[in-house]
């Protein structure tokens, strides 16, 4: 398409959509094209179908920019794998390490990063409400300084925590070491990969030889919480209190 025309991108997208019409194995955003299949055998056939369409429509590809037979890859700012779609680790790291914005413009940039991955962040809109209130009446290019309230600072930290700190509870029939190890491996490590650091309390199941053998096999560092320490044990106990309260409410209703 000719550069400079306002409708160039839309026209090209319609052309690509028409080119790949009926090929459910493919997804295209402008000149970025993804071909996905259940396994390697149908993938070869799907690639042939897409290439045949390209030939029919007179399209040429830059073979140097194509990547074939990948189990996981980056596409349009996301990590694509058989297990699903996830944010790019590098992008998440930038958001987690983002310093407290000093200006309105810096805050807008931070909120834009969160909005890009909003589908992965539970209740993101509610957590960001206080920060969006700080932008009311401000222009898009406003670079004035921000006066941070305690509530706004708390909301800013909560937004960053959405990427890396959320609770999950897994039902177990008992608290034996082998049950705990199997649950950790199947329900957490299998989903998110090997953990760099595992923090537990001093329960006998976590201090067992089996649990230590698992962390050694994975190459994970294991640490213990300190009693009454708010940054570790305090967070866990608060989670326990909220979970118990939720279970009691559910049990009383049913």
C-alpha positions in Angstrom: 0.0 0.0 0.0 1.1 3.6 -0.6 2.4 5.2 2.5 0.7 8.4 3.7 -2.9 7.4 3.0 -5.0 7.3 6.1 -6.9 4.2 5.0 -3.8 2.2 3.9 -3.7 0.0 6.9 -7.4 -0.8 6.8 -7.3 -1.6 3.1 -4.4 -3.9 3.5 -6.0 -5.7 6.4 -9.1 -6.3 4.3 -7.0 -7.6 1.5 -5.2 -10.1 3.9 -8.4 -11.2 5.4 -9.8 -11.9 2.0 -6.7 -13.8 1.1 -6.9 -16.1 4.1 -10.7 -16.4 4.2 -11.7 -19.9 5.2 -8.3 -20.9 6.6 -9.1 -21.3 10.3 -5.5 -22.3 11.0 -4.2 -18.8 10.2 -4.5 -15.4 11.9 -3.2 -12.2 10.4 -2.7 -8.7 11.6 -1.5 -6.7 8.6 1.8 -8.4 7.6 2.1 -10.5 10.8 0.7 -13.9 10.1 0.4 -16.8 12.6 -0.3 -20.4 11.5 -1.2 -22.8 14.3 -2.0 -26.5 14.3 -2.5 -29.3 16.9 0.8 -31.1 15.9 3.5 -31.2 13.2 1.7 -33.3 10.6 -1.3 -31.0 10.0 0.9 -28.0 10.4 2.8 -28.9 7.2 -0.5 -29.1 5.3 -1.8 -25.8 6.8 1.4 -24.0 5.8 1.1 -25.3 2.3 -2.5 -24.0 2.1 -1.5 -20.6 3.3 1.4 -20.4 0.9 -0.9 -21.5 -2.0 -3.2 -18.6 -1.1 -0.2 -16.2 -1.2 0.7 -17.5 -4.6 -2.9 -17.2 -5.9 -3.1 -13.6 -4.7 0.4 -12.7 -5.9 1.9 -12.2 -2.5 5.6 -12.7 -1.7 7.1 -13.5 1.7 10.5 -12.6 3.2 11.7 -16.0 4.2 14.3 -14.4 6.5 11.5 -13.2 8.8 9.6 -16.4 9.0 9.9 -18.9 11.9 8.8 -22.5 11.5 7.9 -25.4 13.8 8.0 -23.5 17.0 6.2 -24.8 20.2 6.2 -21.2 21.6 6.8 -17.8 20.0 6.2 -14.1 20.5 3.4 -12.6 18.4 2.0 -9.1 18.6 3.4 -8.5 22.1 2.3 -11.9 23.6 3.8 -15.3 24.3 1.9 -17.9 22.3 2.1 -21.6 23.3 0.0 -24.7 23.3 -0.9 -24.0 26.9 -2.3 -20.6 26.0 -1.5 -16.9 25.7 0.6 -15.0 28.3 2.4 -11.7 28.6 6.0 -11.4 27.6 8.3 -11.7 30.6 10.4 -8.7 29.6 7.3 -6.5 29.4 6.1 -7.8 32.8 9.5 -7.0 34.3 9.4 -3.5 33.0 6.0 -3.0 34.6 7.0 -4.5 37.9 10.2 -2.4 38.1 8.5 0.8 36.9 9.5 3.6 39.4 6.9 5.9 41.0 5.9 8.3 38.2 6.9 11.9 38.8 4.8 13.5 36.1 1.4 13.1 34.5 3.0 11.9 31.3 4.9 9.1 33.1 1.8 8.0 34.9 -0.1 7.7 31.5 2.7 5.6 30.1 2.5 3.2 33.1 -1.3 2.9 32.8 -0.9 2.2 29.0 1.4 -0.7 29.8 -1.2 -2.1 32.2 -4.0 -1.7 29.7 -2.1 -3.7 27.1 -2.2 -6.7 29.4 -5.5 -5.9 31.1 -7.0 -9.3 30.2 -4.5 -11.1 32.5 -5.1 -8.7 35.4 -8.0 -9.4 37.6 -10.0 -6.4 38.7 -7.5 -4.1 37.0 -10.0 -1.4 36.4 -11.0 -1.2 40.0 -7.4 -1.1 41.2 -6.5 1.7 38.8 -9.5 3.9 39.6 -7.5 6.1 42.0 -4.7 6.6 39.5 -7.1 7.5 36.7 -8.7 10.1 39.1 -5.3 11.7 39.2 -5.5 12.3 35.4 -8.8 14.0 35.4 -8.7 17.4 33.7 -5.1 16.7 32.4 -4.2 16.9 28.8 -2.5 14.0 27.0 0.9 15.8 26.8 0.7 17.2 30.3 4.1 16.9 32.0 3.2 18.6 35.3 4.4 17.1 38.5 2.1 14.7 40.5 1.4 15.1 44.2 1.0 11.6 45.5 -1.4 10.8 48.3 -1.0 7.7 50.4 -4.0 6.1 48.7 -2.6 6.8 45.2 0.8 5.3 46.2 -1.0 2.2 47.5 -2.9 1.9 44.3 0.3 2.2 42.2 1.9 -0.6 44.1 -1.2 -2.7 43.9 -1.2 -2.3 40.1 2.3 -3.7 39.9 1.4 -6.5 42.2 -1.3 -7.7 39.8 1.5 -9.1 37.6 3.3 -11.2 40.2 1.3 -11.4 43.4 -2.0 -13.1 43.5 -3.4 -15.9 45.7 -4.4 -19.3 44.5 -5.8 -22.1 46.6 -5.6 -25.8 45.7 -7.8 -28.5 47.3 -5.8 -31.4 48.8 -7.0 -34.6 50.5 -4.3 -34.4 53.1 -1.1 -32.4 54.1 1.4 -35.2 53.5 4.6 -34.3 51.8 4.0 -36.3 48.6 0.6 -34.7 48.2 2.0 -31.2 48.6 4.8 -31.9 46.2 2.5 -33.4 43.6 0.1 -30.4 43.9 2.9 -27.9 43.6 4.3 -29.6 40.5 1.0 -30.3 38.7 -0.9 -27.2 39.5 1.8 -24.5 39.6 5.1 -25.5 38.0 3.4 -27.2 35.1 1.5 -23.9 34.4 4.1 -21.2 35.0 7.5 -23.0 34.8 10.3 -23.5 37.4 10.3 -21.1 40.3 13.4 -19.2 41.1 12.4 -18.8 44.8 9.9 -20.8 46.9 9.0 -19.4 50.3 7.1 -21.7 52.8 6.3 -21.8 56.5 8.0 -24.3 58.7 5.5 -27.1 58.3 6.8 -30.7 58.3 5.6 -31.3 54.8 7.7 -28.4 53.5 10.7 -29.4 55.6 10.6 -33.0 54.3 13.4 -34.7 52.4 11.0 -35.1 49.4 10.2 -31.4 49.2 13.8 -30.5 49.5 14.7 -33.0 46.8 12.1 -31.4 44.5 13.5 -27.9 45.0 17.1 -29.2 44.4 16.0 -31.0 41.2 14.3 -27.9 39.9 17.2 -25.6 40.9 14.9 -23.5 43.0 16.0 -21.7 46.2 13.8 -22.4 49.2 13.4 -20.0 52.1 11.2 -20.0 55.2 8.9 -17.3 56.5 9.6 -15.5 59.7 6.8 -15.5 62.3 5.0 -12.2 62.6 7.0 -10.7 59.7 4.4 -8.7 57.7 6.2 -9.0 54.3 6.1 -12.8 54.4 4.2 -14.6 57.1 1.8 -11.7 57.6 0.7 -11.8 53.9 0.0 -15.6 54.1 -1.9 -15.4 57.4 -4.1 -12.5 56.0 -4.8 -14.7 53.0 -5.8 -17.6 55.3 -8.2 -15.3 57.2 -9.9 -14.0 54.1 -10.1 -17.6 52.6 -11.7 -19.0 55.8 -14.2 -16.1 55.9 -15.1 -16.8 52.3 -15.6 -20.5 52.9 -17.7 -19.8 56.0 -20.0 -17.5 54.0 -20.3 -20.0 51.2 -21.1 -22.8 53.7 -23.7 -20.8 55.5 -25.5 -20.0 52.2 -25.6 -23.6 51.1 
